[in-house]
Amino acid sequence: MSEDSMRKSEDAFELLPEYDFSKGIRGRFYNPKKVSTSIRLDDDLILFFKKKASEEKIGYQTLINMALREFINQHVR
């Protein structure tokens, strides 16, 4: 099945009225892959990544993550 047809079938999915989630547990199967943290960066770095992210139409935090991962890959062998 192609990715487009899978996406279309997911978009067309609707819950039936008889589904009862009143006893459901929110976040039961949620396992985050990212960790929230606080980091202090220089203004010029943030401005650079935000501008680049805007040009590439992706999040600036995603760009920072990619840059850090690239640095690690180049320095760890």
Sequence and secondary structure as in RCSB ss.txt:
>XXXX:A:sequence
MSEDSMRKSEDAFELLPEYDFSKGIRGRFYNPKKVSTSIRLDDDLILFFKKKASEEKIGYQTLINMALREFINQH
VR
>XXXX:A:secstr
  HHHHHHHHHT    TT   TT  TTTT   SS        HHHHHHHHHHHHHHTS HHHHHHHHHHHHHHHH
  
